[in-house]
């Protein structure tokens, strides 16, 4: 990828779209596919169908509007096949800078008015930082330190939608779609990625997912390691508070097998544990260069066993890392993680992998700000997912063209203001941790693949002459 000029971007874009056409079905979908993807990366404040039609076909806007509207809202092409093709095309470009290091799961919200758009309900929306009317989608991204790419995308369908046959019919929800919690959706995406043979990485998740014991267990059952955010009240066993052996059998009834707790054997919260650590346990670690400063903080790590509901178990859970962050100047620790990474992993490496989760924040920020992920105006299940798939496809092309988008830029020119679109959304119970992540994203690397001036230079000077007829060749 390095050293490629923008002179070939036109032909590379045409070839990229031809690859997507190969899995999208009918040949008459080639033109709308090309124009929709082009409209998503062209300059414009709004990436809904009508303004994209005006940009991509100004001489026949009405006909183009109908064509794009049918393509995204009605055509029965497979989102899974297109996302798979995007991954096959873009992941090698990412891996040319190093192997995939992480699988990152999260969700993001889209504020909505009314109650008819598919999946809309009053629920936690990270973009607003509160409960409000919105849609929420769960995604899985593959990442290394160079870039990341979403490979799975699924709308969260609240119970009131999943059980309402009339609303499902009007929105075109497939019969096989049943209610799933967000962690259940995330685990299904991870299982599908494993089945597809995607290059493996450490599963990273914030507290909205990491607090789910079944999700962590499911990840481990797939022979994957994880770094999972947890809340301060999460309880653990330490070497000083190991669970006692089963109670002695009196000879009557069943022989006790399950773990129990008594006055001398009680788990403690991770916050209590962190506050009691000696000063020598804390280390200042710098994990990467940010846009305005080197990113560093104080961390401690301890080997523990998760204690949540383990009274139903016959043996304690396996030992794992508890990583704690306590920035200087804060009254108490601010973040906590469980991790099944190896016992002998270097401290700095553990922190570095943990902090790689910021990549999904960048995915969401750029998908929303640069290619209009949240601009879809339809109400149906198919249109919602088709639009997201095409946004990911357009984003994937920009990721693969990263070195050709000038400038890749001195850090001194990077913006340091708060992003207009906050970080990827977690559950309401993790809202405090989410606010901390937004602050971290604000401090983090500002070399985005987008940037309005750079996107304009790429699309207008190089792609506007893209040969649509070549798509059918």
N, C-alpha and C positions, 0 to 999 in steps of 0.2 A: 504493500500500500504506500509506503513512504516514497516520496519523490514523484508521485503521479501529478500531472498538471490538470487544470480544469478544462483544457482543450478537449479531453476525451469524455467529459461528463455527459455530453449529449448522447453519445453512442452507448455509454455505460448505463444511462437511465433507460434507454430503449431496450437494451439487453436485459436489464433488471425486470422491467415490466413484462417482457416476453416470457421470462421464467415464471412469473406469476400467472400469466395467461395459460401456461401449460397445465395448471392445476385448477383453473377456474371454470372450465367447461366450454360452453359454446363460443365459437369464434366471434360472434357479434357482441360479446362482452369485452373484447379487447379494447375498443375505443373508449367506452365509459371507464374502464379500469385505468387506462393511461391518463385520461383527463381528470379523474377524481384524485389520483395520486399527485398529479401535477398541480391541481388546484390546492391541495393541502400544503405543498411546499412553496407555492407562489406567495408573494407579499399580499397582505390583506388582513384587516382586523377581525373579519368574521369568516369562518370556514364551514358555514352551512351550505346547503345545495345551491340556493339562489345566487349568492355572491360568487361562488365558484363557477357557476355556469356563465356568469357575465364576464369573468376573467378569462376562462378557457375558450369561450366561443362568443365573443362580443357581437358577431354578425348574425347569430342565430340563437340568442339567449333563451327564448321560450322553448325551442325544441331541445336544446342542451339541458335545460332545467328538468324537463320531463324524462330525458334519457338517464341523467344522473340519479334522479329521484327513484326511478324504477330499479336501477342497478343496485342502489344501496338499500332500498326498502323492501323490494319484492323478489329479486333474483335469488334462486335457491342454491348458490354456490357455497362451498364449505369453508367456514372460518378456520377450522382446524387444518385443512390442507394448505390454505394460503399462509397461515402462521408457520407451518412446518417448512414451507418453501422459503419464506423469509429467513427463518433460522438457518436453513442449509446454505443460503446465499451470504448472509451477513456474519454469522458466527466465525467462519474462517478468517474474515478480516479482523475481527476482534482478537481471535486466538493468535494471529500473526504477531501480536505484541505480548504474548504470554498465555499460558493455559487458563481456562475458566477456573475461577477460585471460589465463586459463591453462587448459590441459588437463593434469591431474595424474594420473600413473600410479603405482601402488604395489600392494602386496599385504598381506594381513593374515592372521594365523593363529588357529586355534581348537584349543586343547589337547583331546585326546580319549584315552579309555581304550580298550583293545581294538584290533581290526584290521578290523572289519566295516563301519564307517561309510565312506561313499564317499570315496575319495581319501586316507584316513588313512595316514600313513607316518611313519617317523622322519626328520624334516627340520627345518630351522631354523625356529623359531617366535619371532617378535619379541616377542610378549606375554610369553614366558618368558625371552627373551634367550639362548637356547641351542637345541641340537638336542634334539628330543623328539618324542613321538608327537602328531601334529596334522594338521589339514586346513589348506590354504592357498588363498586365492582372490585373483585379480587383478582390479583395478577401474580405471575411468577416471572422474575427476570433472571437471566444468566449474566454474570459479571466477572470482570477482572479489574485491575487497577487502571486499565486504559479506557474501557467503555462497558456498556451494559445493553441488553436487549430484552424486552418482554417476549416471552414465548407462549404464554397462556393468559387468557382473559375471560372472565365470567361475571355476569351480573349477579349480585346477591338478591334473591327474591324473598322478601319478608313473608312471615307466616300468613299475614292477612291477604297477600297476593297468591301465595301458593295454594291456599285452600278455597279461593274464590273462582269458581268455574267460569262465571260470566266475564270477569276481568281478564282471566287467562285467555279466553276465546277471542275477545276483542283485541288483545295485545299479541296474539299469535304465539303464546308460550307453548313449546313442544310438549306433548303428552308425557314424555319420559322425564321431564324436569320436575323434581320434587323439592320440597324444602330442605335446604342444607344450611348449617351455620357457616359462618365465614371460615373458621378453622377446618371444617369438613371439606369445603370447597378447595381450600389451600392444599390439604392433604391429597385430594383427588388429582389436583394439578401436578403435585410432586410425583405421585404414583405414575401418572401418564408420562411425565418427563423421563422417569426411570425406564418405563417400558419402551419408550422411543429410543433409548440408548444415547440420550444427550450427554455431553461431557459433564462429569459430576463435579460438584463443589460443596462447600460447607453451607448448610441451610441457615440463613440469617432471618430473624424475625423480631419485631418489636414486642412490647409487653401485651399488645392487643391479641397476639397469637401465642407468644411464649408462655403466657400464664396457663395455657390449655395443656393439661397433663396428657390427654389422649393424643394431641397433635405431636408433642415431643416424643411420646412412645412410638407413634406411627412412623416418624422420621427415623428413629433408631432401628425399627423393625426392617426398614429398607436398606440398612447398612450404610446410612448417611450420618455424618456428624452435624451438629448444630451449634449455633450461638443464639440463645433465646432470651429476649428481654423479659424481666419479671418485675413484679411490684414489691415495694419495701416490706409489705406484711407477709410475703411468701415465707413459709417455715422450712427449716432444714435441720438435719442432724449433723453435728460436727464430731470430731474425734473425741471431744470431751463429753458429748451428749448422745452417744450411740444408743439406738433403741435397745431395750432389754430383750433377752431371749424369751420365748413363749413361757407362759405361766406353768408352774409345776402341775402335773396331773394328779388329781386326788384319787384316781382309780374309778371314779364315777363319770358317766357321760362320755362325750367325745374328748379325745386327747387334744389339748390346746395346740394350735399350729400358727395362728395369726399373731402378728406383732401387737404389742400393747404398750401403754404408757403408764408411768406411775410418778410419784413425787420426785423420784431421783432420776427419772429419764423422761425429759420433755424436750421437744424441738424448740428452736428459737427462731424469731424472724430474722431475715437477712439484714434488716436495718439494725437490729440489736447487736447482731454479730459484728457488723461493720463498725459500729460506734465503739465496740470493745476491743478492736484490734490495736496492737501497739503501734507506736509511731514508726518503727522500723519496717512495718509491713507495707507502708505506702511508698510508691515510687512515682516520680514525674516522668512521663513517657510522651515523646513526640511521635505522632504516627504519620503525618504527611504535611506537605505544603498546602496551605489554603490560598485564597485569592488575596487576602490582606495581611496574613500572618501565618506563622508556623502553628499548626494545631497541636496542642499539648494539654495534658491535664494530669491529675494524680490518680493512681489506680492501686488497688490491692487485689490479691487473689487468694482463695482458700479452697481446699478440697472439702466437699460436702456431699451429703445425700439428701435429695428432695424428700420432704416429709408429708406432702399433701395427700391426705386420705390413704396413707400407707397402712392404716390399721386393718385394711381389707387384704393385705398381702401377707404371705408367709415368710418372706425374706425382705430385708431392706433394699431399696432401689440402688442401682450401681453408683459408685462414687463419680463425681464430676466436678468441674471447676465452677466456683462462684467468683465472678469478676465484678468489682465495684469501682465506680468512678466518684471521686469527691474533689471537685475543682477547688482550687484555692479561693478563699473568700466566701465560700458557701458554708452555711451553718451545719449542714449534714450532707451525707452522700446524695447524689442526684440520680444515678442510674445503677441498675443491677442486671446481671446476665447469668444464666446457666450455660455451660458449654461442655460438650462431650469430646472436644478436641483432645489430643493425646496428653497424658500426664507430663510428658517431658517437653512439651512445646515451650519455646522461649516466650518470656513475658511480653516482650515487644511484639512478637508475631501474633500472639493472642489478641492484643489490643488492635493491631493493624487489621486483622481479619474482622474483628467485631465492628470496627468503624467503617468497613467497606459497605455497610448497609446504606450509606448515604447515596449510593448509586441509584437506588430505586426512587429516592426523593428527586434526583435529577431527571430520571425517566418521566416521572409525573409532571414535573415543572415544565420540561420541554415539550412533552406531548400536549400539554394544555396551552402553553404560551406560543409555541412555534407551529404546531400542525393542527390545532383546533380540536383536540380530543373531546372537549366539553361542549362543542358547538352544534351537535346533532339536534335537530328540532322535531324528529319523528317520535312516535309513541310506542312503536312495536319492538318486540324482542329481536327479530331478525335485523331490523335497521340499526338498532343500538349496537349489536355485535359486529355487523358488517362495517359500520363507520369506524369502530374502534380498531378492527383488523386492518383497515386501509390506513388509518393513522399510524399504526405500528409499522406497516409496510413502508410508508413514506419516511418515518423516523429511521427505520432500518437502512434505507438508502443513504440518508444523511450521515448516519453512523459510519457506513462503509466509505463515505466520501470525506471523512473528517480531515484528512491531511490536505485535501484540495481546496478546503474552504478558507480563504485568507481572511484575517490573519489567524494563525494558531496562537499567535499573540504573546507579547510580553505581559507578565502578570501585572505590571504597573498600570496597564490600561484597563484592567478588569474592573467591572462594576462591583461595588461593595454594599449596595443598598439591599434592603429586605426584599426577597422575591415577592412578586405580586400574588403568585400561587403558592400557598404553604405546602408543607411536606405531606407525603402520603398518609392517608388517614388510618388510624387504628380504632379500637373500641373506645367507648367513653371512659372506661375504667383506666385507660392509659393516656388520658388527655394531658396530664401533667408531663409525662415523658415525651409526648408529641410536641409540646411547646418547646421543650429543650432541644429536640431534634431540629425544629425549624430554625432555632438560633444557630445550631451547628451548620445547617445547610447554608445559612447566610454567611458564615465564616469560611465555608469550604470552597473548593476549586471552582472558579468562575469561567473556565475555558469550556463553554457550552458548545455543542455542535451547531447550534442555531445562531442567534443574534440577528436582528432584523436586517442590518446593513449587509452582513455576510450572506444571509439567505437570499437577499435581493440580488447580490452580485452573482451568486451561483445560478439562481433560477432564471433571471431575466437575460443575462448575457450569454448563458450556455444552453439552457433547456427550452427556451421559447421557440426554437426552430426544430425541436424534436420531431422526427418523422413518424407520424402515426401509422402510415402505410406499412412501415417496417415491422409493426407489431404482428401483422397477419402473415408475414413471410415464413 
